[in-house]
Amino acid sequence: MIKKRPLLVAALVFCLAATIFIVSSTGYDPWIDYDEDGTVDYDDFILLAGEYGTSGNPTKDVNVTNWPQPLTAKASVCAVLEVYVTETCTPGRDFAWENVSGIGGKSVRFISGSVSGGGIQQLGASVFFERPTATGYVEVKDPLGTLVARISLPFNIPIEIDNVDSIHVQVAVPYGPIYTVVGRSTNAVAGVAYEVLS
């Protein structure tokens, strides 16, 4: 004769366990798929039950097939020049710069660089003329501070330079080549896009 109580308890435990599994499931987890067939199923439960109560090192061997790959960090640096002066001045130039340092002697690929802008000069109460367009360059130094390269802007062909620690970008616009200037307005920008290679 089959006793109903143990059968009822077993059925209740099974239903409760199935409910807990369904509620706590968060989707396929390859770490639980012990037979690695792409499905977490009864076979995986049997494998887990066979190992129940054992202990040891919790690390799992992982087979990585695409390592090493060069790590890159893409970034850009821009120098922005904005000047408005209403005073008499002799010929010279307005300039601005921006630096990035601490790259650590790594290889850097300079993807592209640009420069744009210029200015207006005022020679009298109503005499204005356009100033020359902006020029710019990038200086690259190694960890010892030695100049490795100087690149004129603009450029659009990637340039790779080794042993880079700092990048200096500068933009400049000259003024007053002939006359004494009584006012000037300048808006220019120079920038470079780069990626640090491992």
Residue frames as qw, qx, qy, qz and C-alpha x, y, z in Angstrom:
[[0.000, 0.888, 0.460, 0.000, 0.00, 0.00, 0.00],
 [0.404, 0.395, -0.011, 0.825, 1.34, 3.45, -0.98],
 [0.266, -0.620, -0.466, 0.573, 1.28, 5.95, 1.81],
 [0.248, 0.841, 0.363, 0.316, -0.26, 9.22, 0.71],
 [0.335, -0.914, -0.002, 0.227, 1.58, 11.49, 3.10],
 [0.529, -0.420, 0.430, 0.600, 5.17, 10.97, 1.72],
 [0.420, 0.413, 0.602, 0.539, 3.85, 11.18, -1.84],
 [0.009, -0.932, -0.344, -0.117, 2.01, 14.41, -1.00],
 [0.424, -0.798, 0.161, 0.397, 5.11, 15.86, 0.68],
 [0.549, -0.108, 0.541, 0.628, 7.29, 14.93, -2.34],
 [0.287, 0.654, 0.548, 0.435, 4.79, 16.49, -4.76],
 [0.183, -0.962, -0.188, 0.070, 4.59, 19.63, -2.61],
 [0.509, -0.602, 0.311, 0.531, 8.41, 19.93, -2.42],
 [0.500, 0.192, 0.585, 0.609, 8.67, 19.45, -6.20],
 [0.135, 0.828, 0.455, 0.299, 6.06, 22.13, -6.89],
 [0.334, -0.912, -0.019, 0.238, 7.67, 24.52, -4.43],
 [0.554, -0.372, 0.436, 0.604, 11.14, 23.96, -5.94],
 [0.404, 0.439, 0.586, 0.549, 9.76, 24.45, -9.47],
 [0.034, -0.939, -0.328, -0.100, 8.04, 27.68, -8.39],
 [0.435, -0.783, 0.167, 0.411, 11.21, 29.02, -6.78],
 [0.554, -0.075, 0.535, 0.633, 13.22, 28.14, -9.91],
 [0.279, 0.663, 0.541, 0.436, 10.72, 29.85, -12.22],
 [0.173, -0.965, -0.194, 0.031, 10.47, 32.98, -10.05],
 [0.458, -0.745, 0.275, 0.400, 14.23, 33.32, -9.54],
 [0.707, 0.228, 0.448, 0.498, 15.24, 32.58, -13.15],
 [0.010, 0.805, -0.062, -0.590, 16.90, 35.59, -14.80],
 [0.643, 0.684, -0.244, -0.242, 17.48, 34.00, -18.20],
 [0.942, 0.196, -0.183, 0.203, 20.11, 31.72, -19.57],
 [0.315, -0.848, 0.426, -0.016, 23.29, 31.59, -17.46],
 [0.747, 0.443, -0.495, 0.012, 26.20, 29.71, -19.09],
 [0.009, 0.481, -0.755, 0.445, 27.78, 29.15, -15.67],
 [0.655, -0.074, 0.556, -0.506, 24.81, 26.98, -14.68],
 [0.864, 0.390, -0.150, -0.280, 24.71, 25.06, -17.99],
 [0.574, -0.557, 0.596, 0.075, 27.06, 22.33, -16.71],
 [0.747, 0.128, 0.601, 0.256, 26.92, 20.13, -19.82],
 [0.057, -0.519, 0.307, 0.796, 27.31, 23.23, -22.07],
 [0.312, 0.337, 0.818, 0.347, 24.54, 22.22, -24.47],
 [0.036, -0.229, -0.257, -0.938, 22.99, 25.71, -24.56],
 [0.572, -0.494, -0.358, -0.548, 20.02, 24.82, -22.34],
 [0.144, -0.280, 0.736, -0.599, 19.71, 24.74, -18.56],
 [0.754, -0.120, -0.390, -0.514, 17.63, 21.60, -18.07],
 [0.895, -0.389, 0.071, -0.207, 17.16, 18.44, -16.04],
 [0.877, 0.226, -0.224, 0.361, 20.55, 17.08, -17.17],
 [0.216, 0.590, -0.347, 0.697, 22.28, 20.07, -15.56],
 [0.623, -0.556, 0.182, -0.519, 20.26, 19.49, -12.37],
 [0.988, -0.117, -0.087, 0.044, 21.48, 15.88, -12.26],
 [0.652, 0.397, -0.295, 0.575, 25.09, 17.02, -12.70],
 [0.149, -0.625, 0.293, -0.708, 24.62, 19.58, -9.92],
 [0.832, -0.426, 0.063, -0.349, 23.00, 16.99, -7.63],
 [0.937, 0.088, -0.227, 0.250, 25.94, 14.66, -8.20],
 [0.468, 0.378, -0.320, 0.732, 28.34, 17.35, -6.97],
 [0.445, -0.754, -0.109, -0.471, 26.13, 18.53, -4.10],
 [0.765, -0.642, 0.032, 0.030, 28.05, 18.91, -0.84],
 [0.809, 0.107, 0.000, 0.577, 31.54, 18.99, -2.40],
 [0.146, -0.959, 0.028, 0.241, 33.95, 21.90, -1.87],
 [0.754, 0.052, 0.251, 0.605, 37.07, 23.25, -3.52],
 [0.224, -0.273, 0.176, 0.919, 38.48, 26.17, -5.55],
 [0.402, 0.668, 0.507, -0.368, 35.59, 28.29, -6.95],
 [0.130, 0.615, -0.395, -0.670, 37.51, 29.51, -10.01],
 [0.808, 0.390, 0.439, -0.056, 36.57, 28.16, -13.43],
 [0.438, -0.183, 0.530, 0.703, 38.90, 27.81, -16.40],
 [0.447, 0.776, 0.215, -0.389, 37.95, 30.16, -19.22],
 [0.630, 0.119, 0.503, 0.580, 39.09, 29.76, -22.82],
 [0.156, 0.834, 0.047, -0.527, 39.67, 33.20, -24.37],
 [0.741, 0.305, 0.469, 0.371, 40.10, 33.09, -28.14],
 [0.363, 0.817, 0.184, 0.409, 40.52, 36.76, -29.07],
 [0.407, -0.899, 0.128, 0.101, 43.22, 37.92, -26.66],
 [0.161, -0.585, -0.253, 0.753, 45.34, 40.01, -26.72],
 [0.339, 0.744, 0.413, 0.402, 43.86, 42.83, -28.71],
 [0.315, 0.167, -0.155, 0.921, 45.30, 46.31, -28.69],
 [0.144, -0.734, -0.579, 0.325, 43.45, 48.51, -26.24],
 [0.248, 0.374, 0.200, 0.871, 42.64, 51.97, -27.49],
 [0.102, -0.687, -0.498, 0.519, 41.33, 55.08, -25.85],
 [0.306, 0.552, 0.391, 0.669, 40.00, 57.63, -28.31],
 [0.240, -0.735, -0.322, 0.547, 40.10, 61.28, -27.35],
 [0.400, 0.697, 0.206, 0.559, 40.57, 64.76, -28.69],
 [0.400, -0.546, -0.210, 0.705, 42.20, 67.96, -27.56],
 [0.283, 0.773, 0.359, 0.440, 41.28, 71.46, -28.74],
 [0.325, -0.276, -0.169, 0.889, 42.77, 74.89, -28.30],
 [0.109, 0.816, 0.538, 0.180, 40.16, 77.67, -28.47],
 [0.338, -0.075, -0.028, 0.938, 41.16, 81.29, -29.13],
 [0.027, -0.832, -0.509, -0.220, 38.73, 84.11, -28.37],
 [0.397, -0.262, -0.134, 0.869, 40.07, 87.65, -28.14],
 [0.121, 0.855, 0.376, 0.335, 38.41, 91.06, -28.25],
 [0.505, -0.364, -0.130, 0.772, 40.74, 94.02, -27.67],
 [0.198, 0.907, 0.280, 0.245, 40.04, 97.75, -28.05],
 [0.398, -0.821, 0.184, 0.365, 43.48, 99.23, -27.60],
 [0.465, 0.799, -0.370, -0.093, 46.34, 100.30, -29.81],
 [0.822, -0.340, 0.432, 0.146, 48.88, 97.55, -30.36],
 [0.117, 0.648, -0.631, -0.410, 51.89, 96.84, -32.50],
 [0.752, 0.242, -0.519, -0.325, 52.09, 93.83, -34.85],
 [0.281, -0.337, 0.843, -0.310, 51.96, 90.46, -33.13],
 [0.498, -0.087, -0.776, -0.378, 49.76, 87.43, -32.85],
 [0.676, -0.316, 0.314, -0.587, 46.99, 86.06, -30.67],
 [0.521, 0.192, -0.828, -0.081, 47.43, 82.44, -29.64],
 [0.727, -0.370, 0.321, -0.481, 46.00, 79.78, -27.36],
 [0.401, 0.320, -0.858, -0.027, 47.07, 76.25, -26.50],
 [0.840, -0.328, 0.147, -0.406, 45.92, 73.12, -24.73],
 [0.173, 0.489, -0.851, 0.086, 48.01, 70.24, -23.34],
 [0.941, -0.218, -0.075, -0.248, 47.42, 66.59, -22.53],
 [0.175, 0.610, -0.741, 0.220, 50.11, 64.87, -20.48],
 [0.523, -0.285, 0.713, -0.370, 50.72, 61.63, -18.61],
 [0.837, 0.297, -0.251, -0.386, 50.14, 59.31, -21.57],
 [0.771, -0.440, 0.457, -0.042, 53.04, 57.21, -20.30],
 [0.135, -0.519, 0.749, 0.389, 55.28, 56.60, -23.29],
 [0.638, 0.292, 0.707, -0.081, 52.64, 54.74, -25.30],
 [0.217, 0.127, 0.635, 0.730, 52.04, 54.67, -29.03],
 [0.285, 0.588, 0.382, -0.654, 49.49, 57.22, -30.23],
 [0.332, 0.359, 0.669, 0.560, 47.66, 57.28, -33.54],
 [0.130, 0.439, 0.108, -0.882, 46.70, 60.83, -34.55],
 [0.467, 0.472, 0.746, 0.052, 43.55, 60.32, -36.62],
 [0.298, 0.686, 0.354, 0.562, 43.02, 63.85, -37.95],
 [0.312, -0.457, -0.265, 0.789, 43.61, 67.48, -37.09],
 [0.208, 0.747, 0.470, 0.422, 41.92, 70.73, -38.02],
 [0.247, -0.355, -0.197, 0.880, 42.22, 74.46, -37.63],
 [0.113, 0.673, 0.560, 0.470, 39.67, 77.17, -38.45],
 [0.241, -0.870, -0.324, 0.284, 38.84, 80.77, -37.76],
 [0.454, 0.378, 0.072, 0.803, 40.52, 84.15, -38.04],
 [0.232, -0.611, -0.429, 0.624, 39.69, 87.67, -37.05],
 [0.220, 0.863, 0.292, 0.350, 38.88, 91.29, -37.84],
 [0.487, -0.217, -0.172, 0.828, 41.21, 94.26, -37.28],
 [0.055, 0.938, 0.342, 0.011, 40.13, 97.85, -36.77],
 [0.588, 0.167, 0.015, 0.792, 42.46, 100.58, -38.01],
 [0.028, -0.164, 0.077, -0.983, 40.36, 103.60, -37.21],
 [0.437, 0.110, 0.445, -0.773, 36.87, 104.60, -36.21],
 [0.788, 0.350, 0.222, -0.455, 35.34, 102.84, -39.22],
 [0.510, 0.572, -0.610, -0.201, 38.14, 101.01, -41.07],
 [0.779, -0.253, 0.545, -0.178, 37.96, 97.22, -40.63],
 [0.602, 0.468, -0.579, -0.287, 39.62, 94.41, -42.52],
 [0.977, -0.174, -0.060, -0.112, 39.84, 90.68, -42.15],
 [0.301, -0.700, 0.647, 0.036, 42.92, 89.27, -40.51],
 [0.401, 0.339, -0.822, -0.220, 44.69, 86.22, -41.89],
 [0.870, -0.243, -0.294, -0.312, 43.16, 82.86, -41.14],
 [0.647, -0.625, 0.410, -0.151, 44.32, 80.84, -38.16],
 [0.593, 0.425, -0.683, 0.046, 47.27, 78.47, -38.20],
 [0.756, -0.502, 0.285, -0.308, 47.87, 75.59, -35.84],
 [0.513, 0.422, -0.744, 0.070, 50.17, 72.74, -34.97],
 [0.894, -0.422, -0.036, -0.145, 50.55, 69.74, -32.65],
 [0.190, 0.643, -0.700, 0.245, 53.74, 69.06, -30.71],
 [0.942, -0.229, -0.219, -0.114, 54.38, 65.57, -29.34],
 [0.005, -0.710, 0.632, -0.311, 56.90, 64.92, -26.54],
 [0.710, -0.003, -0.698, 0.088, 58.30, 61.74, -24.98],
 [0.673, -0.644, -0.354, 0.081, 58.41, 61.01, -21.20],
 [0.608, -0.252, -0.099, 0.746, 61.71, 62.93, -20.91],
 [0.077, 0.844, 0.193, -0.494, 60.14, 66.06, -22.45],
 [0.264, -0.294, 0.584, 0.709, 62.03, 65.74, -25.72],
 [0.563, 0.498, -0.027, -0.659, 60.17, 66.91, -28.81],
 [0.579, 0.029, 0.796, 0.173, 59.35, 63.82, -30.90],
 [0.284, 0.417, 0.662, 0.554, 57.23, 65.41, -33.65],
 [0.153, 0.465, 0.182, -0.853, 55.62, 68.66, -34.74],
 [0.278, 0.406, 0.807, 0.326, 52.61, 68.27, -37.04],
 [0.119, 0.088, -0.106, -0.983, 51.12, 71.21, -38.94],
 [0.338, 0.486, 0.743, -0.312, 47.35, 71.50, -39.00],
 [0.851, -0.043, 0.261, -0.454, 45.18, 70.54, -40.79],
 [0.136, 0.330, -0.906, -0.228, 45.82, 66.88, -41.68],
 [0.815, 0.002, 0.128, -0.565, 43.51, 63.94, -42.40],
 [0.780, 0.260, -0.569, 0.013, 45.90, 61.01, -42.88],
 [0.803, -0.595, -0.012, -0.038, 46.47, 59.00, -39.67],
 [0.357, 0.665, -0.545, 0.364, 49.95, 59.40, -38.17],
 [0.875, -0.435, -0.211, 0.030, 51.27, 56.91, -35.59],
 [0.180, 0.727, -0.482, 0.454, 53.97, 58.02, -33.15],
 [0.795, -0.224, -0.524, 0.208, 55.69, 55.85, -30.51],
 [0.542, -0.188, -0.422, 0.702, 56.81, 56.76, -26.98],
 [0.089, -0.606, -0.192, -0.767, 54.33, 59.63, -26.45],
 [0.312, -0.334, -0.674, 0.580, 53.84, 61.24, -23.05],
 [0.075, 0.630, 0.337, -0.696, 52.34, 64.66, -23.88],
 [0.334, 0.534, 0.577, 0.519, 50.43, 66.38, -26.67],
 [0.091, -0.534, -0.156, 0.826, 50.43, 70.17, -27.14],
 [0.329, 0.618, 0.597, 0.390, 47.94, 71.81, -29.55],
 [0.161, -0.504, -0.100, 0.843, 48.32, 75.49, -30.46],
 [0.345, 0.729, 0.511, 0.296, 46.30, 77.90, -32.59],
 [0.298, -0.468, -0.008, 0.832, 47.48, 81.39, -33.62],
 [0.364, 0.800, 0.414, 0.236, 46.23, 84.36, -35.65],
 [0.458, -0.052, -0.014, 0.887, 48.60, 87.24, -36.53],
 [0.062, 0.909, 0.408, -0.058, 47.54, 90.88, -36.38],
 [0.084, -0.951, 0.073, 0.288, 48.81, 94.29, -37.44],
 [0.826, 0.105, 0.265, 0.485, 51.21, 93.37, -40.23],
 [0.411, 0.470, 0.173, 0.761, 51.49, 96.97, -41.53],
 [0.162, -0.660, -0.058, -0.731, 49.43, 99.46, -39.58],
 [0.037, -0.107, 0.709, -0.696, 48.96, 100.20, -35.93],
 [0.372, -0.412, -0.773, -0.306, 45.81, 98.37, -34.88],
 [0.236, -0.306, 0.332, -0.861, 43.33, 100.10, -32.56],
 [0.714, -0.074, 0.436, -0.542, 41.11, 97.06, -32.06],
 [0.354, 0.252, -0.847, -0.307, 40.81, 93.41, -33.00],
 [0.801, -0.099, 0.326, -0.493, 38.47, 90.49, -32.64],
 [0.269, 0.387, -0.867, -0.160, 39.66, 86.90, -32.96],
 [0.835, -0.083, 0.369, -0.399, 37.82, 83.57, -32.97],
 [0.548, 0.474, -0.671, -0.158, 39.76, 80.43, -33.88],
 [0.833, -0.321, 0.392, -0.222, 40.09, 76.80, -32.88],
 [0.441, 0.484, -0.748, -0.106, 42.62, 74.03, -33.50],
 [0.780, -0.278, 0.429, -0.361, 42.09, 70.42, -32.55],
 [0.336, 0.380, -0.845, -0.166, 43.33, 66.90, -33.03],
 [0.908, -0.175, 0.065, -0.375, 41.63, 63.52, -32.63],
 [0.260, 0.515, -0.810, 0.101, 43.83, 60.68, -31.43],
 [0.918, -0.295, -0.124, -0.232, 43.78, 57.23, -29.86],
 [0.236, -0.656, 0.701, -0.150, 46.24, 55.80, -27.37],
 [0.842, 0.171, -0.486, -0.160, 47.36, 52.31, -28.36],
 [0.828, -0.538, 0.154, -0.033, 48.49, 49.68, -25.87]]
